[in-house]
Amino acid sequence: MRRAYATVRQIFLRLRDRPGFWTLVLAGLLAVAVVLGGALGAANVPLAELPAALVDPAHPAYAVLWSVRLPRVVNGALVGAALGVAGALMQAAVRNPLADPGLLGVTAGAGLGGLLAIVLRPQHPSLLPVAAFVGGLLAVATLLTAAWGGGRVTGPLRIVLSGVAVQAILFAMISLVTFFFADRAPAFVSFTIGSLNGVGWDKVLLILGPVVVGCGLALLSTRTLNLMLLDDDSAGGVGLAVRRARVGASCLAALLAAGAASVAGLVGFVGLVIPNWVRVLVGPDHRVLLPLCVLGGAALVVFADTAARMVAAPLELPVGALLALVGGPYFLFVLWRKLA
């Protein structure tokens, strides 16, 4: 037994520094999350019957899988991928591991835009992602304007502090919208907490474009993102337009956060937790970090949504609340470690 343990440990030590190993691990976790997300729910589908239930229209679970669970799993994976990459982009833009689209007000801006679309144009649901994106961009513009000093961004700390203030203002505005339109409070509560309840294939079409474009452009910008990890003077010395790069990364984060908000509402902390976890595994190189953030974010949200359905069954917890229970303590832990 000890010899087998020692052999496994040696193999792990050899593989742990190879990005391909962690790619397989996270891809495996995502596959497990997808299977569990399809099998578990108010009426469980035995794992042995799951393949037949997916392809046989006569199977009792066929309709449930294709109309309810699979679109929910796919939406959850896309939301997690978007937020994981958005978090990595924001952390590179401000050079701070505590940065997150939610903590810097980007998610709140997207959420406010989405809420206004729900209130002002409820008959046009296709406007929701557009309004969320515009709200996210306005939040980014406000954040960078507040952090501007002497014609240039003065540093990551000022951006973080400005983001906290912007977030507080935006959440106050969200509260006012909810107050004045209290007759629609149940829908607003679901949106502001973050939930995947009731999402369908139409939501996949809403989020797919922002996720593909945002993640694609982020992957094409890995060299720029790596240079942004340097201090501003060093990055500028090797030819990087720091201001432009910071604005570009923030806009991509806004696009991804807006896409996620348009489907799941204000889901938080994924963009904080996943990039930090992945960075511990493979380091800060964005050529490796971003693809693993896609896999890790997708797996985390699908796992969390499945758990939210099962923890208090037959009641269903909002996935945003469950993720906050994970992300909040992790934020405090990272903050304590940085200040210790």
Secondary structure, 3 states (H helix, E strand, C coil): CHHHHHHHHHHHHHHCCCHHHHHHHHHHHHHHHHHHHHHCCCCCCCHHHHHHHHHCCCCCCHHHHHHHHHHHHHHHHHHHHHHHHHHHHHHHHHCCCCCCCCCCCHHHHHHHHHHHHHHHCCCCCCHHHHHHHHHHHHHHHHHHHHHEECCEECCHHHHHHHHHHHHHHHHHHHHHHHHHCHHHHHHHHHHHHCCCCCCCHHHHHHHHHHHHHHHHHHHHCHHHHHHCCCCHHHHHHCCCCHHHHHHHHHHHHHHHHHHHHHHHCCCCCHHHHHHHHHHHHHCCCHHHHHHHHHHHHHHHHHHHHHHHHHCCCCCCCCHHHHHHHHHHHHHHHHHHHHHC
